[in-house]
């Protein structure tokens, strides 16, 4: 055993203690009278060893496999407390994780993670103890955040550690535990200021507002006036700047004998649904992306009007609002739920604030460590790419050529397709990127066709105009016999048989709202076109997104969203993932005589669960190098020199710049397509 082993057992001691406690009282974790056999002192190694032996003996006497495995995990916990990792491994070895229920499996996986961590340096251990997913039971999530903070503090990464303790507070269900955590945060913040890592240091440039508040307050304690009117004035100024900060609960009174004029914002609860209050929809209803946003609003409001919900609806124009302003406006309306924002940068900034209102954001962020009650739904192009990859593999195609647009959007789609295709035994033989600012794609087509002899299918991710041109150029270079599969972007949603005849034979992932033959859905489409007019006709996918956003919001209001929950949506079968993302499983369609015809509907609940079970790292786990450079991270990523967080690029374009003064035969087609929103921009989950 190397020199890191016992050092890290000490670092993770609190987590191990609380696993045992969580077994008694934590949500989803169970315990019994036998828990009292666990020694109360962390230094009594012999007693922990004896406790492990008692739990192991009780496990051998159990006829119930569930109780036997629970006792084995208690024994393994005690063995780790006794600094006996080998014994803990032996106790866990007989457990079949596949037979455990979700709560026990989470505890088992956490114990296995700890076993790996105890033999590592703090830096290595931090890498394998990631932030908890949104669906993690609160007790375990709080413990993981505390462990991460401890590991960060041992590396003198104070601001990152304080951030993780701030995140921990969100998950604590007991007010006394919150108060204790706040005291610890303040203590660490004072230490950070003493080390020169205050709110004005480079390490704090990307810190969230709550963390900055702790650092500013710690600076008053460490460097500010010792008392009298000057101290009172400094604290009043701090409170005006950080009104409602968690420190106003008890820290100000205990540390400074100061009585605050504000109090901490109440924390959200999703038990049995939402509290009373309206659902607030926040969209950029003025400015450059107003028209697409209005289509989402129209779908949302139509679905709300057709529902039996007695929830009122309020709408906010978020165009010029900061995340703090947006939250304040939602609080002013006593919002039970905030739906939005739409822009990626605002979603990232809002997540970093750990909002005290449940949120259904309308964009995805990769690399996000979300707070609880923070869900994300968007028309993510990765969902399309996975659907296409699965279909290609199901058809027996094993080698793919790919044509995607230049830029981050194309990289993400290609990465998702390649990962999903590989998971089904396929191989991406060659890929090329085409520019979207012109219409001559010969170089890209010729590049992939050099590998024509080894490719048996072509994957295209493109807007309708580019897709038609790519298909025509494939035919020109005598590759018209190669099957072509595509993302849903190839179909505008409007019947244009003359133009789309160029796409005959192309099969694509499809949004059910656009291609479904279901009578109820067809009737809803007709009603939408009559009621919403241009919004439903010009932006059909975004209109459908609004409908599904209401469905998700309504379910959140009634009973909350849980990991694994599925809903029939107009944009696909919707599945809630453990990290709070809502993933879509799409329908499948084919162009025939210029018309999009449904081939197979979106998978039902059982099918989507089965698909999720057999794959597949999430997009966050399989980011390309390019994407990692642009991903938005909501926790600090530290180095020896600084503690900073990477931030992504600003919200991208919403419209393709397809206008042109040329007189080529495609000019008329381009002019019409230019009026449509591009999927290469942020509205579609970019």
C-alpha positions as CSV (number, residue, x, y, z in Angstrom):
1,X,0.0,0.0,0.0
2,X,1.6,3.3,-1.0
3,X,2.0,6.5,1.1
4,X,-1.2,8.0,-0.1
5,X,-3.4,5.3,1.2
6,X,-3.9,6.1,4.8
7,X,-3.6,9.9,4.2
8,X,-6.6,9.7,1.9
9,X,-8.6,7.5,4.1
10,X,-8.3,10.3,6.6
11,X,-9.5,12.8,4.0
12,X,-12.5,10.7,3.1
13,X,-13.3,9.8,6.7
14,X,-16.3,12.1,7.0
15,X,-17.8,10.7,3.9
16,X,-17.4,7.1,5.1
17,X,-18.9,8.0,8.5
18,X,-21.9,9.6,6.9
19,X,-22.5,6.7,4.5
20,X,-23.3,4.8,7.6
21,X,-25.5,7.6,8.9
22,X,-27.2,8.0,5.6
23,X,-28.1,4.3,5.7
24,X,-30.2,5.2,8.7
25,X,-31.8,8.5,7.6
26,X,-30.8,9.5,4.1
27,X,-33.4,9.5,1.4
28,X,-33.4,6.2,-0.5
29,X,-30.9,4.6,1.9
30,X,-32.0,2.1,4.6
31,X,-30.7,1.0,8.0
32,X,-31.8,-0.6,11.2
33,X,-30.9,-1.4,14.7
34,X,-27.6,-2.9,13.6
35,X,-26.4,0.6,12.8
36,X,-25.8,1.3,16.4
37,X,-23.0,-1.1,16.4
38,X,-20.9,1.4,14.5
39,X,-18.4,3.2,16.8
40,X,-18.9,6.9,17.3
41,X,-15.2,7.8,17.4
42,X,-13.2,8.0,14.2
43,X,-10.0,7.0,16.0
44,X,-11.2,3.7,17.4
45,X,-9.8,1.4,14.6
46,X,-10.2,-1.8,16.6
47,X,-13.9,-1.1,17.3
48,X,-14.5,-0.4,13.6
49,X,-12.8,-3.7,12.7
50,X,-15.1,-5.5,15.2
51,X,-18.1,-3.7,13.8
52,X,-17.2,-4.8,10.4
53,X,-17.0,-8.4,11.7
54,X,-20.4,-8.1,13.3
55,X,-22.0,-6.8,10.2
56,X,-20.4,-9.5,8.1
57,X,-21.6,-12.2,10.5
58,X,-25.2,-10.8,10.4
59,X,-25.0,-10.8,6.6
60,X,-24.1,-14.5,6.6
61,X,-27.2,-15.3,8.6
62,X,-29.6,-13.3,6.4
63,X,-31.9,-15.2,4.0
64,X,-33.0,-12.1,2.2
65,X,-30.5,-11.2,-0.5
66,X,-31.4,-7.5,-0.2
67,X,-30.7,-7.3,3.5
68,X,-27.6,-9.4,3.2
69,X,-26.2,-7.0,0.6
70,X,-27.1,-4.0,2.8
71,X,-25.3,-5.6,5.7
72,X,-22.2,-6.3,3.6
73,X,-22.1,-2.7,2.6
74,X,-22.3,-1.6,6.2
75,X,-19.4,-4.1,7.0
76,X,-17.4,-2.6,4.1
77,X,-18.0,0.9,5.4
78,X,-16.7,-0.2,8.8
79,X,-13.7,-1.9,7.3
80,X,-12.8,1.3,5.5
81,X,-13.1,3.2,8.8
82,X,-10.7,0.7,10.3
83,X,-8.3,1.4,7.4
84,X,-8.7,-2.1,6.0
85,X,-9.5,-1.5,2.3
86,X,-8.6,-5.1,1.3
87,X,-11.2,-6.4,3.8
88,X,-13.7,-3.9,2.4
89,X,-13.1,-5.2,-1.1
90,X,-13.7,-8.8,0.0
91,X,-17.0,-7.8,1.6
92,X,-18.2,-6.1,-1.6
93,X,-17.0,-8.7,-4.0
94,X,-20.0,-11.1,-3.6
95,X,-22.5,-8.3,-4.3
96,X,-24.1,-8.3,-7.7
97,X,-24.7,-4.6,-8.4
98,X,-27.2,-5.4,-11.2
99,X,-29.5,-7.0,-8.6
100,X,-29.5,-4.0,-6.3
101,X,-32.2,-1.4,-6.3
102,X,-31.3,2.2,-7.3
103,X,-30.6,3.4,-3.7
104,X,-28.4,0.5,-2.7
105,X,-26.6,0.5,-6.1
106,X,-25.7,4.2,-5.5
107,X,-24.3,3.3,-2.1
108,X,-22.4,0.4,-3.6
109,X,-20.9,2.5,-6.4
110,X,-19.9,5.1,-3.9
111,X,-18.1,2.6,-1.7
112,X,-16.3,1.2,-4.8
113,X,-15.2,4.8,-5.7
114,X,-13.8,5.3,-2.2
115,X,-11.9,2.1,-2.4
116,X,-10.2,3.4,-5.6
117,X,-9.7,6.8,-4.0
118,X,-7.9,5.7,-0.8
119,X,-4.9,4.5,-2.8
120,X,-4.6,7.8,-4.7
121,X,-3.2,11.2,-4.2
122,X,-5.7,14.0,-3.5
123,X,-5.4,15.2,-7.1
124,X,-6.2,11.7,-8.5
125,X,-8.9,11.1,-5.9
126,X,-10.6,14.3,-7.0
127,X,-10.7,13.1,-10.6
128,X,-12.7,10.0,-9.7
129,X,-15.1,11.7,-7.2
130,X,-17.1,13.8,-9.6
131,X,-19.9,16.3,-8.7
132,X,-23.1,14.4,-8.0
133,X,-25.8,14.2,-10.7
134,X,-29.1,15.9,-10.3
135,X,-30.9,12.7,-9.4
136,X,-28.5,11.7,-6.6
137,X,-30.3,11.4,-3.1
138,X,-29.6,14.6,-1.3
139,X,-27.7,13.0,1.6
140,X,-25.2,11.3,-0.7
141,X,-24.9,14.4,-2.9
142,X,-24.1,16.6,0.1
143,X,-21.5,14.1,1.2
144,X,-19.8,14.0,-2.2
145,X,-19.6,17.8,-2.3
146,X,-18.0,17.8,1.2
147,X,-15.5,15.2,0.2
148,X,-14.6,17.2,-3.0
149,X,-14.2,20.3,-0.9
150,X,-11.9,18.6,1.5
151,X,-9.7,17.3,-1.3
152,X,-9.5,20.7,-2.8
153,X,-8.5,22.4,0.5
154,X,-5.7,19.9,0.9
155,X,-4.4,21.2,-2.5
156,X,-4.8,24.9,-1.3
157,X,-7.5,25.4,-3.9
158,X,-9.6,27.3,-1.5
159,X,-12.0,29.1,-3.9
160,X,-12.9,25.9,-5.7
161,X,-13.4,24.2,-2.3
162,X,-15.6,27.0,-1.0
163,X,-17.7,26.7,-4.2
164,X,-18.2,23.0,-3.5
165,X,-19.3,23.7,0.0
166,X,-21.7,26.3,-1.3
167,X,-23.1,23.6,-3.6
168,X,-23.3,21.2,-0.7
169,X,-25.7,23.7,1.1
170,X,-28.2,23.3,-1.6
171,X,-28.5,19.6,-1.0
172,X,-28.8,19.8,2.8
173,X,-32.3,19.2,4.1
174,X,-31.7,20.0,7.8
175,X,-31.4,23.6,8.9
176,X,-28.8,22.7,11.6
177,X,-26.7,21.1,8.9
178,X,-26.9,24.2,6.7
179,X,-25.9,26.3,9.6
180,X,-22.8,24.1,10.4
181,X,-21.9,24.2,6.7
182,X,-22.1,28.0,6.6
183,X,-19.8,28.2,9.6
184,X,-17.3,25.9,7.8
185,X,-17.6,28.0,4.6
186,X,-16.8,31.2,6.5
187,X,-13.9,29.6,8.3
188,X,-12.4,28.5,5.0
189,X,-13.1,31.9,3.4
190,X,-11.2,33.7,6.1
191,X,-8.3,31.2,5.5
192,X,-8.5,31.9,1.8
193,X,-8.3,35.7,2.4
194,X,-5.3,35.2,4.6
195,X,-3.6,33.3,1.8
196,X,-4.2,36.1,-0.7
197,X,-7.1,34.3,-2.4
198,X,-9.8,36.9,-1.9
199,X,-12.6,38.1,-4.1
200,X,-10.3,40.3,-6.1
201,X,-7.7,37.6,-6.8
202,X,-7.4,36.0,-10.3
203,X,-8.7,32.7,-8.8
204,X,-12.1,34.4,-8.1
205,X,-12.7,35.9,-11.5
206,X,-15.3,33.3,-12.4
207,X,-16.6,32.6,-8.9
208,X,-20.4,32.5,-8.4
209,X,-22.1,35.3,-6.5
210,X,-22.6,33.3,-3.3
211,X,-18.9,32.4,-3.1
212,X,-17.9,36.0,-3.8
213,X,-20.2,37.1,-1.0
214,X,-18.4,34.7,1.5
215,X,-15.0,36.0,0.4
216,X,-16.1,39.7,0.7
217,X,-17.4,39.0,4.2
218,X,-14.3,37.1,5.2
219,X,-12.2,40.1,4.0
220,X,-14.1,42.3,6.5
221,X,-13.3,39.8,9.2
222,X,-9.6,39.4,8.3
223,X,-8.7,43.0,7.2
224,X,-11.6,45.2,8.0
225,X,-12.4,47.5,10.9
226,X,-12.5,45.8,14.3
227,X,-15.6,47.4,15.5
228,X,-17.6,50.6,15.9
229,X,-19.4,52.6,13.2
230,X,-16.8,51.7,10.6
231,X,-17.5,48.0,11.0
232,X,-21.3,48.6,11.0
233,X,-21.0,50.6,7.8
234,X,-18.8,47.9,6.1
235,X,-21.4,45.2,7.0
236,X,-24.3,47.3,5.8
237,X,-22.5,47.9,2.5
238,X,-21.8,44.2,2.2
239,X,-25.5,43.2,2.9
240,X,-26.8,45.7,0.3
241,X,-24.4,44.1,-2.3
242,X,-25.3,40.5,-1.3
243,X,-28.9,40.8,0.0
244,X,-30.4,37.5,0.9
245,X,-26.9,35.8,1.2
246,X,-26.8,32.6,3.3
247,X,-24.5,34.4,5.8
248,X,-27.5,36.6,6.9
249,X,-29.0,33.6,8.7
250,X,-26.6,33.3,11.6
251,X,-23.0,34.1,10.6
252,X,-23.4,37.9,10.7
253,X,-24.8,37.8,14.2
254,X,-22.4,35.2,15.5
255,X,-19.2,36.6,14.0
256,X,-19.9,40.3,14.0
257,X,-22.9,40.8,16.4
258,X,-24.6,42.5,13.5
259,X,-28.4,42.2,12.9
260,X,-29.1,41.9,9.2
261,X,-32.0,43.6,7.6
262,X,-32.5,40.7,5.1
263,X,-32.8,37.0,5.4
264,X,-31.6,34.1,3.2
265,X,-33.8,33.2,0.2
266,X,-35.9,30.1,0.9
267,X,-34.6,26.9,-0.7
268,X,-36.7,25.1,-3.2
269,X,-38.6,21.8,-2.5
270,X,-39.9,19.4,-5.1
271,X,-41.4,16.9,-2.7
272,X,-44.8,15.9,-4.2
273,X,-44.6,18.7,-6.8
274,X,-44.2,22.4,-6.5
275,X,-45.4,25.0,-4.1
276,X,-48.2,27.3,-5.1
277,X,-47.4,30.1,-7.5
278,X,-47.3,30.8,-11.2
279,X,-45.0,29.1,-13.8
280,X,-42.8,31.9,-15.2
281,X,-41.7,31.6,-18.8
282,X,-38.6,33.6,-19.6
283,X,-37.7,34.2,-23.3
284,X,-35.8,36.8,-25.3
285,X,-38.9,38.3,-26.9
286,X,-37.1,41.3,-28.3
287,X,-33.9,41.6,-30.3
288,X,-32.3,39.3,-32.8
289,X,-33.9,36.1,-31.7
290,X,-37.3,37.4,-30.9
291,X,-39.2,35.5,-33.6
292,X,-37.9,32.0,-32.8
293,X,-38.5,32.8,-29.1
294,X,-42.1,33.8,-29.9
295,X,-42.7,30.5,-31.6
296,X,-41.6,28.7,-28.4
297,X,-43.9,31.0,-26.4
298,X,-46.8,30.3,-28.7
299,X,-46.5,26.5,-28.3
300,X,-46.1,26.8,-24.6
301,X,-49.2,29.0,-24.2
302,X,-51.3,26.8,-26.5
303,X,-50.4,23.7,-24.5
304,X,-51.1,25.5,-21.2
305,X,-54.5,26.7,-22.5
306,X,-55.4,23.2,-23.5
307,X,-54.4,21.7,-20.2
308,X,-56.5,21.3,-17.1
309,X,-53.9,22.8,-14.9
310,X,-55.0,25.6,-12.6
311,X,-51.4,27.0,-12.6
312,X,-51.3,30.5,-13.8
313,X,-48.7,31.5,-16.4
314,X,-46.5,34.6,-16.4
315,X,-44.1,35.6,-19.2
316,X,-40.9,37.6,-18.9
317,X,-38.8,39.2,-21.7
318,X,-35.3,38.1,-20.7
319,X,-33.5,39.9,-23.5
320,X,-31.7,42.4,-21.4
321,X,-31.9,40.7,-18.0
322,X,-28.9,39.3,-16.1
323,X,-29.5,35.9,-14.4
324,X,-29.7,37.8,-11.1
325,X,-32.4,40.1,-12.5
326,X,-34.2,37.2,-14.0
327,X,-34.3,35.4,-10.7
328,X,-35.4,38.5,-8.9
329,X,-38.3,39.1,-11.3
330,X,-39.4,35.5,-10.9
331,X,-39.2,35.8,-7.1
332,X,-41.2,39.1,-7.3
333,X,-44.0,37.1,-9.0
334,X,-43.8,34.3,-6.3
335,X,-42.8,31.8,-9.1
336,X,-43.1,28.2,-8.3
337,X,-41.0,27.3,-11.4
338,X,-38.9,29.2,-13.9
339,X,-38.9,27.9,-17.5
340,X,-36.0,29.4,-19.4
341,X,-33.7,31.1,-20.2
342,X,-33.1,30.2,-23.8
343,X,-29.5,31.6,-24.4
344,X,-26.7,29.2,-23.5
345,X,-24.6,31.8,-21.7
346,X,-27.5,32.8,-19.5
347,X,-28.3,29.1,-18.7
348,X,-24.7,28.6,-17.6
349,X,-24.7,31.7,-15.5
350,X,-28.0,30.9,-13.9
351,X,-26.8,27.4,-13.0
352,X,-23.8,28.8,-11.3
353,X,-26.0,30.9,-9.1
354,X,-27.6,27.7,-7.5
355,X,-31.0,29.3,-7.9
356,X,-33.6,28.8,-5.1
357,X,-36.4,28.3,-7.6
358,X,-36.8,25.1,-9.6
359,X,-35.7,25.7,-13.2
360,X,-36.4,24.1,-16.5
361,X,-33.8,25.7,-18.8
362,X,-34.3,25.7,-22.5
363,X,-30.8,24.9,-23.6
364,X,-28.1,22.3,-22.8
365,X,-24.7,23.0,-21.4
366,X,-21.9,20.5,-21.6
367,X,-19.6,20.0,-18.6
368,X,-22.3,21.3,-16.3
369,X,-22.5,20.2,-12.7
370,X,-26.0,21.3,-12.1
371,X,-27.6,22.1,-8.8
372,X,-30.7,20.1,-7.8
373,X,-34.0,21.1,-9.4
374,X,-32.2,22.4,-12.4
375,X,-33.3,20.6,-15.5
376,X,-32.4,21.3,-19.2
377,X,-34.5,20.6,-22.3
378,X,-33.5,21.6,-25.8
379,X,-33.6,20.4,-29.4
380,X,-30.0,19.1,-28.9
381,X,-28.5,17.9,-32.2
382,X,-26.7,15.1,-30.4
383,X,-30.1,13.4,-29.9
384,X,-30.6,13.4,-33.7
385,X,-27.1,12.0,-34.3
386,X,-27.6,9.1,-31.9
387,X,-30.9,8.2,-33.5
388,X,-29.2,8.2,-37.0
389,X,-26.4,6.1,-35.7
390,X,-28.7,3.5,-34.2
391,X,-30.8,3.3,-37.4
392,X,-27.7,2.9,-39.5
393,X,-26.4,0.1,-37.3
394,X,-29.8,-1.6,-37.3
395,X,-29.8,-1.6,-41.1
396,X,-26.5,-3.6,-41.0
397,X,-24.3,-0.7,-42.2
398,X,-20.9,-0.9,-40.6
399,X,-18.8,1.8,-42.2
400,X,-19.9,5.4,-42.5
401,X,-18.8,8.5,-44.3
402,X,-19.8,11.8,-42.8
403,X,-20.4,15.4,-44.0
404,X,-21.0,18.0,-41.3
405,X,-20.8,21.8,-41.2
406,X,-17.7,23.6,-40.0
407,X,-17.7,24.8,-36.4
408,X,-18.5,23.6,-32.9
409,X,-22.1,22.4,-33.9
410,X,-20.7,20.2,-36.5
411,X,-18.0,18.8,-34.2
412,X,-20.6,17.9,-31.6
413,X,-22.9,16.2,-34.0
414,X,-20.1,14.2,-35.6
415,X,-18.7,13.2,-32.1
416,X,-22.2,12.0,-31.0
417,X,-22.7,10.1,-34.2
418,X,-19.3,8.4,-34.1
419,X,-19.7,7.5,-30.4
420,X,-23.1,6.0,-30.8
421,X,-22.2,4.2,-34.1
422,X,-19.1,2.7,-32.5
423,X,-21.2,1.5,-29.5
424,X,-23.3,-0.5,-32.1
425,X,-20.2,-1.9,-33.8
426,X,-19.9,0.7,-36.6
427,X,-16.8,2.6,-37.8
428,X,-16.6,6.2,-39.0
429,X,-14.3,5.7,-42.0
430,X,-13.9,9.3,-43.1
431,X,-15.5,12.7,-42.5
432,X,-15.3,16.2,-44.0
433,X,-16.6,19.6,-43.0
434,X,-18.3,22.1,-45.4
435,X,-18.6,25.8,-45.0
436,X,-22.1,27.2,-44.6
437,X,-21.3,30.6,-46.0
438,X,-21.1,29.3,-49.6
439,X,-22.7,26.5,-51.6
440,X,-19.9,24.8,-53.4
441,X,-19.3,21.7,-51.3
442,X,-17.3,19.7,-53.9
443,X,-14.1,19.6,-51.9
444,X,-15.9,18.1,-48.9
445,X,-17.7,15.6,-51.0
446,X,-14.6,14.5,-53.0
447,X,-12.7,14.2,-49.7
448,X,-15.0,11.6,-48.2
449,X,-15.6,9.8,-51.5
450,X,-11.9,8.9,-51.6
451,X,-13.0,6.3,-49.1
452,X,-16.1,5.3,-51.0
453,X,-14.9,1.7,-51.4
454,X,-14.9,1.2,-47.6
455,X,-18.1,3.2,-46.8
456,X,-21.5,1.7,-47.0
457,X,-23.6,4.7,-45.8
458,X,-23.2,8.5,-45.8
459,X,-24.2,10.6,-42.8
460,X,-25.2,14.2,-43.4
461,X,-26.0,16.9,-40.8
462,X,-27.2,20.0,-42.7
463,X,-29.9,22.6,-43.3
464,X,-32.3,21.8,-46.2
465,X,-30.4,23.9,-48.8
466,X,-27.0,22.5,-48.0
467,X,-28.5,19.0,-47.7
468,X,-30.0,19.2,-51.2
469,X,-26.7,20.4,-52.6
470,X,-24.7,17.7,-50.9
471,X,-27.1,15.1,-52.2
472,X,-26.9,16.4,-55.7
473,X,-23.1,16.5,-55.6
474,X,-23.0,13.0,-54.3
475,X,-25.0,12.0,-57.4
476,X,-22.8,14.0,-59.7
477,X,-19.7,12.1,-58.4
478,X,-21.5,8.9,-59.1
479,X,-22.2,8.0,-55.4
480,X,-26.0,8.2,-55.7
481,X,-26.2,4.5,-54.9
482,X,-24.8,5.0,-51.4
483,X,-27.6,5.2,-48.8
484,X,-27.8,8.6,-47.1
485,X,-29.0,9.2,-43.5
486,X,-29.4,12.6,-41.9
487,X,-30.3,14.6,-38.9
488,X,-33.8,16.2,-38.6
489,X,-32.4,19.5,-39.9
490,X,-32.7,18.4,-43.5
491,X,-36.4,18.8,-43.3
492,X,-37.8,22.3,-42.9
493,X,-41.2,21.0,-41.7
494,X,-43.0,22.6,-44.6
495,X,-44.2,20.5,-47.6
496,X,-41.9,21.6,-50.5
497,X,-42.0,18.6,-52.8
498,X,-40.3,20.4,-55.8
499,X,-37.3,21.4,-53.8
500,X,-37.1,18.3,-51.6
501,X,-37.3,15.9,-54.6
502,X,-33.4,16.3,-54.6
503,X,-33.6,14.4,-51.2
504,X,-35.6,11.5,-52.4
505,X,-34.4,8.3,-50.8
506,X,-32.7,10.1,-47.9
507,X,-33.8,8.8,-44.5
508,X,-33.6,11.0,-41.4
509,X,-34.3,11.4,-37.7
510,X,-37.6,13.2,-37.5
511,X,-39.5,15.3,-35.0
512,X,-42.9,13.6,-34.5
513,X,-44.7,17.0,-34.7
514,X,-43.6,17.3,-38.3
515,X,-44.1,13.8,-39.7
516,X,-46.4,11.8,-37.4
517,X,-49.5,10.2,-38.9
518,X,-51.2,10.1,-35.5
519,X,-54.7,11.5,-35.9
520,X,-54.6,13.5,-32.6
521,X,-51.2,15.0,-33.5
522,X,-52.3,15.9,-37.0
523,X,-55.4,17.6,-35.5
524,X,-53.2,19.5,-33.1
525,X,-51.0,20.7,-35.9
526,X,-54.0,22.0,-37.8
527,X,-55.3,23.8,-34.7
528,X,-51.9,25.3,-34.1
529,X,-51.6,26.7,-37.6
530,X,-55.1,28.2,-37.2
531,X,-54.5,29.7,-33.7
532,X,-50.8,30.6,-33.8
533,X,-50.5,31.3,-37.5
534,X,-47.0,32.2,-38.7
535,X,-45.3,31.1,-35.5
536,X,-46.5,27.5,-35.9
537,X,-45.9,27.5,-39.7
538,X,-42.6,29.3,-39.9
539,X,-40.9,27.6,-36.9
540,X,-42.7,24.3,-36.4
541,X,-39.9,22.6,-34.5
542,X,-39.7,25.5,-32.0
543,X,-43.4,25.6,-31.7
544,X,-43.3,21.9,-30.8
545,X,-40.5,22.6,-28.4
546,X,-42.8,25.0,-26.6
547,X,-45.5,22.3,-26.3
548,X,-43.0,19.9,-24.8
549,X,-41.6,22.5,-22.4
550,X,-45.1,22.9,-21.0
551,X,-45.5,19.2,-20.7
552,X,-42.3,19.0,-18.6
553,X,-43.2,22.1,-16.6
554,X,-46.6,20.7,-15.9
555,X,-45.2,17.4,-14.7
556,X,-42.7,19.2,-12.5
557,X,-45.5,21.2,-11.0
558,X,-47.6,18.1,-10.3
559,X,-45.2,15.6,-9.0
560,X,-41.6,16.6,-9.9
561,X,-39.2,15.1,-12.5
562,X,-37.3,12.0,-11.6
563,X,-34.4,10.2,-13.3
564,X,-35.7,7.6,-15.7
565,X,-39.1,9.3,-16.2
566,X,-40.3,9.4,-19.7
567,X,-43.0,11.4,-21.5
568,X,-44.5,11.2,-25.0
569,X,-43.5,14.5,-26.6
570,X,-44.1,16.3,-29.9
571,X,-40.3,16.6,-30.4
572,X,-39.7,13.0,-29.5
573,X,-39.9,10.6,-26.7
574,X,-38.6,12.5,-23.7
575,X,-36.4,10.9,-21.0
576,X,-35.1,12.5,-17.9
577,X,-31.4,11.6,-17.3
578,X,-29.7,11.5,-13.9
579,X,-27.9,14.8,-14.5
580,X,-31.1,16.7,-15.1
581,X,-30.9,16.7,-18.9
582,X,-34.0,15.8,-20.9
583,X,-33.0,13.5,-23.8
584,X,-35.1,13.0,-26.9
585,X,-35.6,9.8,-28.9
586,X,-36.8,10.7,-32.4
587,X,-39.0,9.2,-35.1
588,X,-37.6,8.0,-38.4
589,X,-38.7,9.3,-41.8
590,X,-37.8,9.2,-45.5
591,X,-38.2,11.5,-48.5
592,X,-40.3,10.1,-51.3
593,X,-41.3,12.2,-54.3
594,X,-40.2,15.2,-52.3
595,X,-42.4,14.5,-49.3
596,X,-41.3,13.5,-45.9
597,X,-43.0,10.2,-45.0
598,X,-43.0,8.6,-41.6
599,X,-41.2,5.2,-41.5
600,X,-41.4,4.5,-37.8
601,X,-42.6,6.5,-34.8
602,X,-40.5,7.6,-31.8
603,X,-39.8,4.7,-29.5
604,X,-42.3,4.2,-26.7
605,X,-41.3,4.4,-23.0
606,X,-40.1,0.8,-22.8
607,X,-38.1,1.1,-26.0
608,X,-36.4,4.4,-24.9
609,X,-35.4,2.9,-21.6
610,X,-34.0,-0.1,-23.4
611,X,-32.0,2.1,-25.7
612,X,-30.6,4.1,-22.8
613,X,-29.6,0.9,-21.0
614,X,-27.4,-0.4,-23.8
615,X,-25.5,2.8,-24.5
616,X,-23.5,4.9,-24.4
617,X,-21.5,7.7,-22.7
618,X,-23.3,11.0,-22.4
619,X,-22.2,13.9,-24.5
620,X,-20.5,15.4,-21.5
621,X,-18.4,12.2,-21.2
622,X,-17.4,12.1,-24.9
623,X,-16.6,15.7,-25.6
624,X,-14.1,16.3,-28.4
625,X,-11.1,18.4,-27.7
626,X,-12.7,21.3,-29.6
627,X,-15.8,21.1,-27.5
628,X,-13.9,20.9,-24.2
629,X,-12.2,24.2,-25.1
630,X,-15.6,25.9,-25.4
631,X,-17.6,24.0,-22.7
632,X,-19.1,26.0,-19.9
633,X,-18.1,24.7,-16.5
634,X,-20.0,25.7,-13.4
635,X,-17.4,24.8,-10.9
636,X,-13.8,26.1,-10.7
637,X,-11.1,24.1,-12.6
638,X,-7.9,24.7,-10.7
639,X,-4.3,24.6,-11.4
640,X,-1.3,25.3,-9.2
641,X,-1.2,28.9,-10.5
642,X,-4.9,29.8,-10.4
643,X,-8.4,28.7,-9.7
644,X,-10.5,29.6,-12.7
645,X,-13.5,28.3,-14.6
646,X,-13.7,28.1,-18.3
647,X,-16.6,29.9,-19.9
648,X,-18.1,29.1,-23.2
649,X,-18.7,31.4,-26.2
650,X,-21.6,33.8,-26.3
651,X,-24.9,32.7,-27.7
652,X,-24.4,31.9,-31.3
653,X,-26.3,33.0,-34.4
654,X,-29.9,32.1,-34.9
655,X,-30.2,32.6,-38.6
656,X,-28.1,31.2,-41.4
657,X,-26.6,34.0,-43.4
658,X,-27.8,32.5,-46.7
659,X,-28.6,35.8,-48.5
660,X,-26.7,36.2,-51.7
661,X,-26.7,38.5,-54.7
662,X,-25.6,35.8,-57.1
663,X,-27.7,34.5,-59.9
664,X,-27.1,30.8,-59.5
665,X,-30.0,28.4,-59.8
666,X,-30.0,27.8,-56.1
667,X,-30.4,31.5,-55.2
668,X,-34.2,31.4,-55.0
669,X,-34.0,28.4,-52.7
670,X,-31.4,30.1,-50.5
671,X,-33.5,33.2,-50.2
672,X,-36.4,31.3,-48.8
673,X,-34.3,29.2,-46.5
674,X,-32.6,32.3,-45.2
675,X,-35.8,33.3,-43.4
676,X,-35.6,30.1,-41.3
677,X,-33.6,29.7,-38.1
678,X,-30.5,27.6,-38.4
679,X,-29.8,24.6,-36.2
680,X,-26.2,25.7,-36.1
681,X,-27.2,28.3,-33.5
682,X,-28.2,28.2,-29.8
683,X,-32.0,27.8,-30.2
684,X,-31.5,24.2,-31.0
685,X,-29.4,23.3,-28.0
686,X,-26.1,24.7,-29.3
